[in-house]
Amino acid sequence: MRVRICRFTIKTEGLLLLADLQLKRDAIAYKLRTRNKTIPWLVIGLNALFGLPFKIYRYITAEKNSTVDPMRIMVIRADRIGDMILAIPMFKQLKERYPQAAITCLASSLSGQLIAGNPFVDTIMTYDPAWFDRKKGGRGFNDYIRIWKLIKEQSFDMAIDLRGNYNNFFCLMFLTGISQRVSFNASLGAFLLTHEVHFEPGKHETAYFMDIVKHLGGKAAAKPQPVIVLTDKEEKSAADFFKSHKITPRDVLIAMHPGAGAKRIYKQWPQENYVELGRSLVEKYNAKLIITGSEAEVALATGIKNRIGKNAICAAGSITSLKDLAAVLRRCMVYISTNTGIMHLAAAVETPVIVLCGPEDSRRWQPLGDGHRLISKAVPCRPCREETCAYDGKCLSSIYPTEVLAAVQAYVG
């Protein structure tokens, strides 16, 4: 009888372990947006292989880490525009959890603009990691040594990586000697962390950051909303832009953003659709259309503007500050684009957005706030990494301009 009970117990524990591993595999696959079945198991195997000495270290120092509140915290968000905007609500909750702590954000040169003036961020450090953006991180090793020294000088007690990236874990948290290292468990290199936060597939991106706050003993925001602090300088810049293009408060003002970043062709709605939609908006509402974009997207935006003709204004390349752009977008009745960082910027200044859902998981990346509209088509391959497409971008190409025009009516009448 005892032998049978023992066998039953071993079998049950084995099944539970297998189920736990499967959950970890699913979480890693979701986080990495991969359908490759091997990669998640490889991550699990590498974490297990190299993690034992770090698990021993965490066990020895667990009491210290759990009882001593940090006084200097570094939050790593050195990546894209949208990633930063969705992280902004976390800073308030983190400050409420550690009111005496000085909070520093390590941001990219682009995303750092968005938190200037934020009352819950004490200091901003700028760094463009070579492992994330090779073009901006072109100085490579020398630039890393600069930021390594700066981080060491600050003597941070805790580092929180919001991306869940092993390069950030090793280079920016572990090698800089920060004692409390916090990020998600569904990551390669999670064994380097002292606080592994459970990552559950299917949540909104901001909800994951709130999970970090809750893991540290804080409270999540009931209705998170990013705040972009605009100054008189940005408001004047917007006023000058409107004046130069003869835009008045009586105009039906609509913004469109046709780009989606370099080489991300499967996140772009077809150009001819923007042209058809733009012409219809001008014809139906006599709308003035602001076509936005980065300096690299000037040709794209200019081409669409020229084909629309009347009332179309190209702002791509001429508005280079994100906060200047935010001040312009705040005046618009509605904003239209695929899921991009600028879409999140428009939502952050409480402009209603119409999102043309592409290869991303809209549950995770939809804009924060109320009054937005998501137009999505059912496809069997969502979400994906956008590198290739067996369906020729059907998720976006099957959204027609007439559908978007009908959605605009709710905002302009």
Stockholm file with secondary structure:
# STOCKHOLM 1.0

chainA/1-413         MRVRICRFTIKTEGLLLLADLQLKRDAIAYKLRTRNKTIPWLVIGLNALFGLPFKIYRYITAEKNSTVDPMRIMVIRADRIGDMILAIPMFKQLKERYPQAAITCLASSLSGQLIAGNPFVDTIMTYDPAWFDRKKGGRGFNDYIRIWKLIKEQSFDMAIDLRGNYNNFFCLMFLTGISQRVSFNASLGAFLLTHEVHFEPGKHETAYFMDIVKHLGGKAAAKPQPVIVLTDKEEKSAADFFKSHKITPRDVLIAMHPGAGAKRIYKQWPQENYVELGRSLVEKYNAKLIITGSEAEVALATGIKNRIGKNAICAAGSITSLKDLAAVLRRCMVYISTNTGIMHLAAAVETPVIVLCGPEDSRRWQPLGDGHRLISKAVPCRPCREETCAYDGKCLSSIYPTEVLAAVQAYVG
#=GR chainA/1-413 SS CHHHHHHHHHHHHHHHHHHHHHHHHHHHHHHHTCCCSHHHHHHHHHHHHHHHHHHHHHHHHHHHHHHCCCSEEEEEECSCHHHHHHHHHHHHHHHHHSTTSEEEEEECTTGGGGGTTCTTCCEEEECCCTTTCTTTTTTTHHHHHHHHHHHHHHTCSEEEESSCCHHIIIIIIITTTCSEEEEESSSTTGGGCSEEECCCTTCCHHHHHHHHHHHTTCCCCSSCCCCCCCCHHHHHHHHHHHHHTTCCTTSCEEEEECCCSTTCGGGSCCHHHHHHHHHHHHHHHCCEEEECCCGGGHHHHHHHHHHHCTTEEECTTTCCCHHHHHHHHTTCSEEEEESCHHHHHHHHTTCCEEEECCSSCHHHHCCSSSSCEEECCCCTTCSCCSSCCTTSSHHHHTSCHHHHHHHHHHHHC
#=GC SS_cons         CHHHHHHHHHHHHHHHHHHHHHHHHHHHHHHHTCCCSHHHHHHHHHHHHHHHHHHHHHHHHHHHHHHCCCSEEEEEECSCHHHHHHHHHHHHHHHHHSTTSEEEEEECTTGGGGGTTCTTCCEEEECCCTTTCTTTTTTTHHHHHHHHHHHHHHTCSEEEESSCCHHIIIIIIITTTCSEEEEESSSTTGGGCSEEECCCTTCCHHHHHHHHHHHTTCCCCSSCCCCCCCCHHHHHHHHHHHHHTTCCTTSCEEEEECCCSTTCGGGSCCHHHHHHHHHHHHHHHCCEEEECCCGGGHHHHHHHHHHHCTTEEECTTTCCCHHHHHHHHTTCSEEEEESCHHHHHHHHTTCCEEEECCSSCHHHHCCSSSSCEEECCCCTTCSCCSSCCTTSSHHHHTSCHHHHHHHHHHHHC
//
